[in-house]
Amino acid sequence: MSQYVFHCEDCNKEFTQALHISDMEKGSAVTCPHCGSKRVNQLVSAFSAVTSKKS
């Protein structure tokens, strides 16, 4: 599962939600955990990858 960051347009809060990539492709409705609104936008977030190679 991947972590996605969202911003709620109604309560103006950001939240993180773990979703499967397939759920995001289907366009599954994400609900704000603070106010219950469905007016949310996905934000661009940074990520890091762990590898076995040393630089």
C-alpha positions as a Markdown table, in Angstrom:
| # | Residue | x | y | z |
|---|---|---|---|---|
| 1 | Met | 0.0 | 0.0 | 0.0 |
| 2 | Ser | 1.1 | 3.5 | -0.7 |
| 3 | Gln | 0.7 | 6.6 | 1.4 |
| 4 | Tyr | -1.2 | 9.5 | -0.3 |
| 5 | Val | -1.5 | 13.1 | 1.1 |
| 6 | Phe | -4.8 | 14.9 | 0.6 |
| 7 | His | -6.1 | 18.4 | 1.4 |
| 8 | Cys | -9.7 | 19.0 | 2.4 |
| 9 | Glu | -11.3 | 22.0 | 0.7 |
| 10 | Asp | -14.0 | 22.3 | 3.4 |
| 11 | Cys | -12.0 | 22.2 | 6.7 |
| 12 | Asn | -8.6 | 23.2 | 5.1 |
| 13 | Lys | -6.7 | 20.3 | 6.7 |
| 14 | Glu | -4.2 | 17.9 | 5.3 |
| 15 | Phe | -4.3 | 14.2 | 6.0 |
| 16 | Thr | -2.5 | 11.0 | 4.9 |
| 17 | Gln | -4.3 | 7.9 | 3.8 |
| 18 | Ala | -2.9 | 4.4 | 2.8 |
| 19 | Leu | -4.5 | 3.2 | -0.4 |
| 20 | His | -3.7 | 0.5 | -3.0 |
| 21 | Ile | -2.6 | 1.8 | -6.4 |
| 22 | Ser | -5.6 | 0.0 | -7.9 |
| 23 | Asp | -8.0 | 2.0 | -5.6 |
| 24 | Met | -6.5 | 5.3 | -6.9 |
| 25 | Glu | -6.8 | 4.1 | -10.5 |
| 26 | Lys | -10.5 | 3.3 | -10.0 |
| 27 | Gly | -11.1 | 6.8 | -8.6 |
| 28 | Ser | -12.3 | 5.6 | -5.2 |
| 29 | Ala | -13.8 | 8.4 | -3.2 |
| 30 | Val | -11.6 | 9.6 | -0.4 |
| 31 | Thr | -13.3 | 11.1 | 2.6 |
| 32 | Cys | -11.8 | 13.6 | 5.0 |
| 33 | Pro | -11.3 | 12.0 | 8.5 |
| 34 | His | -11.8 | 15.4 | 10.2 |
| 35 | Cys | -15.1 | 16.6 | 8.7 |
| 36 | Gly | -16.3 | 13.8 | 6.5 |
| 37 | Ser | -16.2 | 15.9 | 3.3 |
| 38 | Lys | -15.5 | 14.3 | -0.1 |
| 39 | Arg | -14.2 | 17.6 | -1.5 |
| 40 | Val | -10.5 | 16.5 | -1.2 |
| 41 | Asn | -7.5 | 17.1 | -3.5 |
| 42 | Gln | -4.5 | 14.8 | -3.7 |
| 43 | Leu | -1.2 | 16.7 | -3.0 |
| 44 | Val | 2.2 | 16.0 | -4.4 |
| 45 | Ser | 4.3 | 14.4 | -1.8 |
| 46 | Ala | 7.9 | 13.3 | -1.5 |
| 47 | Phe | 9.0 | 9.7 | -1.1 |
| 48 | Ser | 12.1 | 7.7 | -0.3 |
| 49 | Ala | 13.3 | 4.4 | -1.5 |
| 50 | Val | 15.4 | 1.9 | 0.5 |
| 51 | Thr | 17.8 | -0.1 | -1.5 |
| 52 | Ser | 20.5 | -2.6 | -0.6 |
| 53 | Lys | 23.2 | -0.8 | -2.6 |
| 54 | Lys | 25.5 | 1.6 | -0.8 |
| 55 | Ser | 26.5 | 4.8 | -2.6 |
